[in-house]
Amino acid sequence: MDRFSEYRIMWVLVLFDLPTDTKKERKAAADFRKRIMADGFTMFQFSIYLRHCPSRENAEVHIKRVKSFMPEYGEVGILCITDKQFGDMEIFSNSKPKAVDTPCQQLELF
């Protein structure tokens, strides 16, 4: 299989809804967000972050890291999709179709 196949390249999405009622909860939510961003995730929407991964194996490494960052309270979802599936996404802004802005992709040197 081609090393750069659109079926091999993966996108990891982290979706979360974290409580922010107390100072402790706000800090935990901010820390979670900062840690996933330090791991290469980019904000897609307010509580949806994503990361490009060159393979399923690499995606698993980042999924494991996200799991280690989990705050004590709140809801966190992790979704892994192929580059092909990501490319088929339809985005709308104010009821009008919008081009998908692909976040910057990490270059792989070989």
C-alpha positions in Angstrom: 0.0 0.0 0.0 1.2 3.5 -0.8 2.9 5.1 2.2 0.9 8.3 1.6 -2.5 6.8 0.8 -5.5 8.8 1.7 -6.7 5.7 3.5 -3.5 5.3 5.5 -3.1 8.9 6.6 -5.3 9.6 9.7 -6.9 12.6 11.5 -7.5 12.4 15.2 -10.3 14.6 16.5 -10.7 15.4 20.2 -14.2 16.7 21.1 -14.8 17.9 24.6 -17.3 19.5 26.9 -15.5 20.4 30.2 -17.0 22.2 33.2 -15.8 25.7 33.9 -17.9 26.7 36.9 -15.1 26.8 39.5 -11.6 28.1 39.3 -10.3 24.6 39.6 -12.4 23.4 36.7 -11.4 26.3 34.5 -7.7 25.5 35.2 -8.2 21.8 34.5 -10.0 22.7 31.2 -7.3 25.2 30.2 -4.5 22.7 31.1 -6.2 20.0 29.0 -6.5 22.3 26.0 -2.8 23.5 26.4 -1.5 19.9 26.6 -3.3 18.7 23.5 -2.1 21.8 21.6 1.5 21.1 22.8 1.0 17.6 21.3 0.2 19.1 17.9 -3.6 19.5 17.9 -5.1 22.5 16.3 -8.5 24.1 17.1 -11.1 23.2 14.5 -14.0 24.6 16.4 -14.2 25.9 20.0 -14.2 22.4 21.7 -13.0 20.4 18.7 -9.3 19.9 18.1 -7.6 17.8 15.4 -4.3 16.5 14.5 -2.9 15.0 11.2 -1.1 11.7 11.6 0.8 9.9 8.9 -0.4 6.5 9.9 -2.8 4.6 12.3 0.1 3.6 14.4 1.2 7.2 14.9 -2.5 8.2 15.6 -2.6 5.6 18.4 0.5 7.3 20.0 -1.4 10.6 20.1 -4.6 9.0 21.2 -2.8 7.5 24.2 -1.3 10.9 25.1 -4.7 12.5 25.0 -6.0 9.8 27.3 -3.2 10.6 29.7 -4.2 14.3 29.7 -7.9 13.7 30.7 -9.3 16.0 33.3 -11.1 14.6 36.3 -14.5 16.0 35.2 -16.3 16.5 31.9 -16.8 14.7 28.6 -14.1 13.9 26.1 -14.5 12.1 22.8 -11.7 10.9 20.5 -12.4 10.0 16.9 -9.9 8.8 14.3 -10.8 9.1 10.6 -8.9 8.6 7.4 -7.7 11.5 5.3 -10.3 10.4 2.6 -13.1 10.7 5.2 -11.8 14.1 6.3 -11.6 15.3 2.7 -15.3 14.4 2.2 -16.4 16.7 5.1 -18.8 19.5 4.2 -18.6 22.7 6.1 -21.2 25.4 6.2 -21.0 29.0 7.5 -24.2 31.0 7.8 -26.0 28.3 5.8 -23.6 28.6 2.9 -21.1 26.0 1.9 -17.5 26.9 2.9 -14.2 25.4 1.7 -12.6 23.1 4.2 -9.5 24.8 5.6 -7.0 22.0 6.1 -5.0 22.9 9.2 -1.2 23.0 8.6 0.1 19.5 8.3 3.3 18.3 9.9 5.9 17.5 7.3 7.6 14.2 7.5 11.2 14.1 6.6 12.7 10.8 5.3 
